[in-house]
């Protein structure tokens, strides 16, 4: 069971990198990860891409660290998982698209399990 949790956390972190940090191809992507609804309203569209990449990398690092800490039995595993989930939730809120609804559920479950 531990390996499933480790693989899930690491995979979830790597999905963030794959979704947010790869070059945008409108023919393949279901939404534009460079466009934030709030950045557009604030006139900060150029900074939006850098912010999405920074948040995605931070979430990925936290999730991978959480996976490694679960594998090693470190006491800080729940904190790393919650940190990754919160960063991911912020990223999803700032760049919301209907394709990201499942991410909200996944992160809510990660937080619920981690705080038990």
N, C-alpha and C positions, 0 to 999 in steps of 0.2 A: 504494500500500500504506500509506503514511503516513496518508492520510485515513481509511482503514478503522480504523486503530489509534486515531486521534484521536476519531472518531465513537463507537467502542466505549467508550473510557474515559469520555467525556462522557455517553454514554447510560447507562452503568452507574452513574455518579454520580447522574444525574437519577432513575433508578429508585429509588434509596435515598430520595430526597425524596418521591417519589410513594407509596412503600410505607409509610414510617414517619412522615411528617409530615402526612398528610392526615387529616381526621376519620374516625374508625372507624365503618364501617357494617356491622353483622353480616350483613346480607343479601347484601353484595357481597364481603366479605373472606373469604379462606379460613382465616385465623387472626387472633387478636387481637394486634396489634403493641404493645398497652399492657401485655401480661402477660408477665412474665419468670419463669421457673421458679425462678431463684435469688432474685429479689426477694421472691417469695411465701414462700419458706422463711425468709428473713431478716426478714419482716414489713415490707418497704419497698415495698409495692405502689404507693403514691402517687408515690414518686420514680421508679419504673420508667418511666413515660411520659416524664418530662422527660429521663431518661438516654437512652432510645431515640431521641428527637428530636435531642438533642445529638450522639450518636454518628453518626446518619444525616447530619446536616448536616456534621459533620467529614469523614466519608467522601466525601460529595458534593463538598465543596470540594477535597479532595485529588485525587479522580479528575478533576475538571474542570481543576484546575491541572496535573495530569499530561498531560491531553489537549492543553492549550495549550502546555505545555513540549515535547511531542513535535512539535507543529506548528512551533514556532519553533526546534527543534533544541537546546534548552537541555540542559546537562549534568545537571541535577537531575531530569530526567524519570523515570528509574527510581526514584529515592528517593520522589518524589511518588506514583508508582503503587504502590509497596510500602506506603507509609504508608496510602493509601486502602484497600488490600486488607487490611492488618492491622486497621485500625479496623473494616472491614466484617466480618472474621472474628470479632472480639470481639463485635460486635453480634449476629451470628448465633449465637454460642455462648451469650450471655446470654439470648436470646429464641428459643431453638431451637424449630423446628417442621419437620415433614417437608417442607413446601413450600419450605424454605430450603436444601435439600440442594444444589440446582444452584448456589446462591450460593457454597457452599464450594468447588466445583469451579472456578467462574469465578475466584474470588480466588486459588486455588492456581495456576492457569494464569498469571494476571497476575504473581504473585510469581516464578514460574519463568522467565517470559520477561524480566522486568525485571532479574533478577540474572545473566542470561547475559553 
